[in-house]
Amino acid sequence: MTFFKKREHHFQPIRADGKIDTMPFLLAAEDNILPFFDVMGSTAFYPVKSDIAGNITKLTKKYELDPEKYSTLQDMVDCEIEAKTITDKGSATDALIWLKRALQFIHGFVQNLLDGVNDGESLRPCAMKSYDANLKPYHGWMVQNIFSLITRAVPNRKDFIEGLAQGEKEEAVLDDLREFLVLFGKNIDVIVEMYKSKDLDMQFKV
């Protein structure tokens, strides 16, 4: 089985009320995205992976304070808006928006790969195009330069595909990636719309 087929947890369909259940989402992010960065390059991408893991941990701890109250991601953010704590240190609102941006980066990277944005064997164009669209607007000059250096360590296309293949053929990997992007993308879109509708997105920058 290919990389994503071997995952224990998967991103779920959006609920009928348009909300996302907190724990299934966090488990899917942890089980799919963190090991994905090992395929990308565990050493170079360690700071990114660590940041994502940290945000997942913050959100999990928030959820565990009151699983019923924070049963959905929307509930978690709405409670902080009501309590006026969205910008407090360690807030779930802050953690989720940075997790969302990292997930957008991964989604964009994979979509760019499928669209053939790569320069021959080099996947750096796939990474940079996604970074420019999803993370750069929220990063200062120093962070932008650090990320530019990190993307130089993106594996070449052959090694990346082999890392995801787990012994399967390339076409199976590409099919798996296309399938993964569907629910992954729908979850991201709902979170993006939530922050947009509440006019919160640009309040969180580094």
N, C-alpha and C positions, 0 to 999 in steps of 0.2 A: 504493500500500500504506500501511496505517496504521503508526503509530509502532513498535509491537512487532514487526510483520511485517517491518520493515526491519532489525531487529537481526541481526548476523552470528552472535552466540552466544546460546544459550537455556539456561534451566535444564533439567537432564536428569532423567529418571526415577530414582528411588532404586534403588540396586543391590540385587541379590537378598540380599546379606548385611546390608542396612540401612544401608550406609555411603554417603558422598558423596565422589566423586572431587574432589580439591582444585582442580586447575586449571580444569576445565570450570565449576565453581561460581564461582570468582573471575572468570573471563572473562565469564560471564553477568552477574554483579553489576556488573562494570565497564561492560559494553556496554549494559545495560538501565537500571540504576538511576541512574548518574551523569548521562546525558543526560535522564533523566526529570525530574531536578531543574531542568534548564534550562527545561523546560515549566512547572514549578511556579513558577519565578521565579529566574533565575540570580543576581541581586544579593542578594535577601533570604535565599535559601537557600544562599548560598555557604558559610557556616560549616559547615552540615550536609553539603553535598556534599564539602567539603574533608576533613571528619572521616571520611566513608565512604571516600574515595579513599585517605586515609592508612592506614586499617585494611586495605584491600585490598592496599596496597603492603607493609605489614608481613607479612601472611600470604603474599604472593608471595615475598618475600625468604626467609622461613622455609622455604617449600617448596623453593626453589632451592638451599638448603644441602644437601638430600638428598632428591631427588624420589621415590626408592623408599621411604625411611623415612616420609616425610610425604605419601604418595600420596593419603590420604583425610583429611578434616577430623578425623575421630575419632582417627586415628593421631597427628595433630599434637597434639591435646589430651592424649591418653593418655601420650605421651612426656613432656610437660611435667609432668603429674601425677606420673609416676614419678621425674622428676628434681627435683621440688619447686620448679619455676620458674614456676608459673602466675601468680604475682603479681609477678614480676620486670618491670622496665620494658621495654616493647616485646614482652611475651610474646604468643604466638599466641593463647593462651586468652583474654587480655584483648581483643585485637583482634577476635577472632571474636564474642565476646559483644556487643560494641558494634555490630559490623556486623549481627549477628542482630537486635538491637533496632531499628536503623534500617530494616532490611528489614521487620520486623513493622509499623513505623509506616507504611511505604508500602503494604503489603498491607492494613492496616486502613483507610487513607485511601481506597484504590480500592474496597474492599468497601463502605465507607460511602457512597461516591458511587453505586455500583450499587444500594444499598439505599434511596437517596433521603433520606439523612440531611441533605443540604444544605438551607439555608434559602433557597429560591428560587434566585437566581443565586449566592448566597454559598456557597462551599465551605469556609469557615472551620469550621463545625460538624463537617464530615467530618474535618478535620485535628485539631481539638481533641479530639474523641472518641477518635481513634486515639492521639493523644499521651497522653491521660490513661490509656489502657489499657496502652500499650507502652513509654513512656519516662519519664513523670512519676514512677513509683515509684522510679526510680534517679537522679533529679535533685534537687539541693538547691534551696533557695528562689530563689537568684539565677538559676540555669540555667532554672528553670521560668518565671520572668518574661521572660527573654530569648526563650525559645521562644514564649511567648504573643505577644510582639511580632512575631516572625517570621511566625507564622501569619496575621497581619493582611495579609500580602502575598500570600497564596494567590490565584491568579487566579480570576475568576468562572467559572461553569460553562461559559458559551458560549466564552470565550477558551481555557479549558483543553481542551475537547473539540476545538476547532479546531486547537490545538497538536498534538494527538495524531492528528488526522484525516489530515493530509498530503494533503488534497484529497478524501478519502473522505467518505461520509455518516456521520452520528452513529451510526446503528445498527451500522455496521461497526466503529466505535470501541468501542462497548459490548460487542460480540461479542468483539473482540480482547482487551479487558480481562478479560472472563470467562474466556477461554481462557488468558490469561497467568497468572491467579491460581491455576490448578490445580496446575501443576508448581512454580511459585514457592512456593505455600503448603505443598506436600508437603516441599520442601527445608527450609523454615523449621521445620516441625513436627518434623522429625528432629533438627535442631540444638537446638530448645527441649527436646525430650525428653532429649537427651544431657546438657545442662547441669542439667536437673532431676534426672536419675538420679544424677548425680555431686555433687548438692547444691552447685553452684557459683554459681548465678545471683545470689544476694543478696550475694556477696562483692565484686562489682564495682559501685560506685556513685560518683557525683560530686556 
